[in-house]
Amino acid sequence: MSLPNKVKIVEVSPRDGLQNEKEFVDTALKIELIDRLSAAGFVNIEAASFVSPKWVPQMADGAEVMAGITRRPGTIYSVLTPNMRGFEAALAAGADEVVIFGAASEAFSQKNINCSIAESIARFEPVAHAAKEAGLRLRASISCALGCPYQGETPIASVVDVAQRMLALGCDEIDVADTIGTGTAKRVGEVMRAVTEVVDPARVSGHFHDTYGQSLANILAAMEAGITIFHSSVAGLGGCPYAKGATGNVATEDVLYMMQGLGIETGIDLEAVADTGLWMSQHLNRKSSSRAGTALAARKAA
């Protein structure tokens, strides 16, 4: 089993983790969360989303959040930008990276945005071009890459096709996302090996939701396929409106604990992240979804 010596963890809790919260999370709390994550050593944090407040009210304060954070030198602060209006806002807010997204499932694309996969990606052409002109990093996320709530398993050929289209737009990094958390290790290995035949493995990341408790196994399978970038969310924050019982992204604390056990360097302070997960969970009045975070807190309290 060949594993990397080092991996990059992209912390997505301020955006992907919080966007499904029904109660509005105070802007100051979002800023403190990002500042804590920066201090813990993350080199990439998904900080905000410039989408219509009508669709995602939780992300309406993106500009205020970006203006209020203490930026750590060397850390990339990413924002989601669905269109040129979102891109202009991201640029004004000083984003380091803009994130575009497209589904690998034709059924998902048709049901959610009423257009084909090809049409959805074509809509991002002006955003991609503008990002490159402005000298910003461009990242693409391929949703439903391992399963779709409408059509079941996603064909590997579809994932590869979307990856090639995103690459053609000039994306620096491409996320293979298990949006509804149905992926298993064998399938993850197959998908990642197919994608890395057309995209440099150093530019591919794994984004796994933990609905069926498979995320850590999936990360291990992805590493065996040459992937060294992974997304996670402190305390397992997040969810998916398309999958009943979805627990959200894999918990950062669990990923860090596994990496520590494997002797893989992350550059991130696990204790600081566990404290942040506990702190945020208390503010949201819930238990952390992180097994490692909960165990570390109990050990500390003993």
C-alpha positions in Angstrom: 0.0 0.0 0.0 1.6 3.2 -1.2 0.5 6.3 0.8 1.7 9.9 0.6 4.0 11.6 3.1 1.9 14.7 3.2 -1.7 15.8 2.4 -3.5 19.1 2.1 -6.7 19.4 4.0 -9.3 22.0 2.8 -11.5 23.1 5.6 -15.0 23.6 4.3 -17.1 24.2 7.5 -17.5 28.0 7.2 -19.3 27.5 3.8 -20.3 23.9 3.1 -20.7 23.2 6.8 -22.9 26.1 7.8 -24.9 26.7 4.7 -27.7 24.3 5.7 -28.1 25.7 9.2 -31.7 26.8 9.5 -31.0 29.4 12.2 -28.8 32.3 10.9 -25.3 32.0 12.4 -24.0 35.3 13.6 -21.4 37.0 11.3 -19.0 37.5 14.2 -19.2 33.7 15.0 -18.4 32.9 11.4 -15.4 35.2 11.5 -14.2 33.7 14.7 -14.5 30.2 13.3 -12.4 31.1 10.3 -9.8 32.8 12.5 -9.6 29.8 14.7 -9.1 27.5 11.7 -6.4 29.8 10.3 -4.6 29.7 13.6 -4.8 25.9 13.6 -2.7 25.8 10.5 -5.0 25.2 7.5 -3.6 26.4 4.2 -7.0 26.4 2.4 -10.3 27.4 4.0 -13.6 27.7 2.1 -14.8 30.9 3.8 -18.0 32.1 2.1 -20.4 31.8 -0.8 -21.5 34.6 -3.1 -24.9 33.1 -4.2 -28.3 34.8 -4.1 -29.4 35.3 -0.5 -32.8 34.2 -1.7 -31.5 30.7 -2.3 -29.0 30.5 0.5 -29.8 33.1 3.2 -27.1 31.7 5.6 -24.5 33.0 3.2 -25.9 36.5 2.8 -23.1 38.0 4.9 -20.2 36.8 2.7 -18.7 40.2 2.1 -18.8 41.1 5.9 -17.2 37.7 6.8 -14.4 38.2 4.2 -13.8 41.8 5.5 -13.7 40.7 9.1 -11.3 37.7 9.1 -7.6 37.9 10.1 -5.8 36.5 7.1 -3.0 34.1 7.7 -0.1 34.5 5.3 0.0 31.5 3.0 -3.6 30.5 3.5 -6.0 30.4 0.6 -9.5 31.8 1.4 -11.9 30.3 -1.2 -15.5 31.4 -2.0 -18.2 29.8 -4.1 -19.2 31.8 -7.2 -22.1 30.5 -9.3 -22.1 33.4 -11.8 -20.5 36.7 -12.8 -22.4 38.7 -10.2 -21.0 36.3 -7.5 -17.5 36.6 -9.1 -17.5 40.4 -8.9 -18.5 40.2 -5.3 -15.7 37.6 -4.6 -13.2 39.8 -6.3 -14.3 42.9 -4.3 -14.0 40.8 -1.1 -10.5 39.8 -1.8 -11.0 36.1 -2.4 -7.9 34.1 -3.2 -9.8 31.3 -5.0 -13.2 31.1 -6.7 -15.1 27.8 -6.8 -17.4 26.7 -9.6 -19.5 23.5 -9.6 -21.2 21.1 -11.9 -22.9 17.7 -11.4 -21.7 14.5 -13.0 -25.3 13.3 -13.0 -27.5 14.3 -15.9 -30.6 13.7 -13.8 -29.3 15.9 -10.9 -28.4 18.7 -13.3 -31.8 18.6 -15.0 -33.8 18.5 -11.8 -31.9 21.1 -9.9 -30.9 23.7 -12.5 -33.1 22.7 -15.5 -30.2 22.2 -18.0 -27.8 19.6 -19.2 -24.3 19.1 -17.6 -22.7 20.6 -20.7 -25.0 23.7 -20.5 -24.3 24.1 -16.8 -20.5 24.1 -17.3 -20.7 26.4 -20.3 -22.4 29.0 -18.0 -19.2 29.1 -16.0 -17.0 30.1 -19.0 -17.1 33.8 -18.2 -16.4 33.2 -14.5 -13.4 31.0 -15.4 -12.1 33.5 -17.8 -12.5 36.4 -15.4 -10.8 34.5 -12.6 -7.8 33.8 -14.8 -7.7 37.4 -16.0 -7.7 38.6 -12.3 -5.0 36.1 -11.4 -7.2 34.2 -9.0 -7.0 30.4 -8.4 -9.9 28.6 -9.9 -11.4 25.4 -8.4 -14.2 23.2 -9.7 -16.3 20.8 -7.7 -17.9 17.8 -9.4 -21.0 17.0 -7.4 -22.7 13.6 -7.3 -19.5 12.0 -8.6 -20.2 8.7 -6.7 -24.0 8.6 -6.6 -27.1 10.6 -7.4 -30.4 10.8 -5.4 -32.3 10.5 -8.7 -30.4 8.1 -10.9 -28.4 6.0 -8.4 -24.8 5.2 -9.3 -23.1 7.8 -11.5 -21.3 6.4 -14.5 -17.5 6.8 -14.3 -17.4 8.1 -17.8 -19.6 11.0 -16.8 -17.3 12.0 -14.0 -14.3 11.8 -16.4 -16.1 13.9 -19.0 -17.0 16.7 -16.4 -13.4 16.6 -15.2 -12.1 17.1 -18.7 -14.6 20.0 -19.3 -13.5 21.7 -16.0 -9.8 21.2 -16.9 -10.5 22.9 -20.3 -11.9 25.9 -18.4 -8.5 26.3 -16.7 -9.3 24.9 -13.3 -6.3 24.6 -11.0 -8.0 22.0 -8.8 -10.9 19.7 -9.3 -12.9 18.2 -6.5 -14.5 14.7 -6.9 -17.4 15.1 -4.5 -19.6 12.4 -3.0 -22.4 14.8 -2.4 -24.9 12.3 -0.9 -22.3 10.1 0.8 -23.1 6.8 -0.9 -19.6 6.0 -2.2 -17.6 3.0 -1.0 -13.8 2.4 -1.1 -13.8 0.1 -4.2 -15.8 2.6 -6.3 -13.8 5.6 -5.0 -10.6 3.9 -6.1 -12.1 3.2 -9.6 -13.4 6.7 -10.0 -10.2 8.4 -8.8 -8.0 6.2 -11.0 -10.2 7.0 -14.1 -10.1 10.8 -13.3 -6.3 10.9 -12.8 -5.8 9.4 -16.2 -7.0 12.7 -17.6 -6.1 15.1 -14.8 -2.8 15.4 -12.9 -3.5 13.6 -9.5 -1.8 16.6 -7.7 -4.8 18.7 -8.9 -7.6 16.3 -7.8 -9.2 16.3 -4.4 -11.7 14.1 -2.6 -14.8 15.6 -1.0 -16.7 12.9 1.0 -19.9 13.2 2.9 -20.2 10.6 5.7 -23.9 9.6 5.3 -23.1 5.9 5.5 -19.9 6.2 7.6 -17.6 5.4 4.7 -15.6 8.6 4.4 -12.4 7.6 6.2 -12.3 4.3 4.2 -12.9 6.4 1.0 -10.1 8.8 1.8 -7.7 5.9 2.3 -8.8 4.4 -1.0 -8.3 7.8 -2.7 -4.8 8.1 -1.2 -4.0 4.7 -2.6 -5.1 6.0 -6.0 -2.6 8.9 -5.7 -4.9 11.7 -4.3 -3.3 14.0 -1.7 -6.0 16.8 -1.2 -9.1 16.2 0.9 -12.0 18.3 2.1 -13.4 18.1 5.6 -15.5 20.0 8.0 -14.8 20.6 11.7 -17.2 18.6 14.0 -18.7 17.1 10.8 -20.8 20.2 10.2 -23.0 20.2 7.2 -25.6 18.1 5.6 -27.2 17.4 2.2 -30.8 18.4 1.5 -30.9 15.6 -1.1 -30.1 12.7 1.2 -32.2 11.9 4.2 -30.1 11.4 7.3 -27.0 12.8 5.7 -24.5 13.8 8.4 -22.6 16.2 6.3 -18.9 16.3 5.4 -16.4 14.0 7.1 -15.2 15.5 10.4 -11.9 17.2 10.2 -10.8 15.8 13.6 -11.4 12.3 12.4 -9.4 12.8 9.3 -6.5 14.4 11.2 -6.5 11.6 13.8 -6.3 9.0 11.0 -3.5 10.9 9.2 -1.6 11.2 12.5 -1.9 7.4 12.9 -0.6 6.8 9.4 2.3 9.2 9.9 1.1 11.5 7.2 1.9 15.2 7.6 -0.9 17.8 7.5 0.6 20.8 9.2 -2.6 21.2 11.3 -2.9 21.2 15.1 -5.4 18.4 15.9 -5.9 19.7 19.5 -6.8 23.2 18.3 -9.2 21.8 15.7 -10.9 19.5 18.3 -11.3 22.6 20.6 -12.8 24.5 17.7 -15.2 21.7 16.9 -16.4 21.5 20.5 -16.7 25.3 20.7 -18.7 25.6 17.5 -21.0 22.6 18.4 -21.8 24.3 21.7 -22.7 27.5 19.9 -25.0 25.6 17.6 -26.5 23.7 20.5 -25.7 20.2 19.3 -23.2 17.4 19.8 -20.2 17.2 17.5 -20.4 14.5 14.8 -16.7 13.9 15.2 -15.8 10.7 17.0 -12.2 11.8 17.5 -13.2 15.3 18.6 -15.6 13.8 21.2 -13.0 11.4 22.5 -10.3 14.0 22.8 -12.7 16.3 24.6 -13.7 13.5 27.1 -10.0 12.7 27.7 -9.3 16.4 28.4 -12.2 16.6 30.8 -11.2 13.5 32.7 
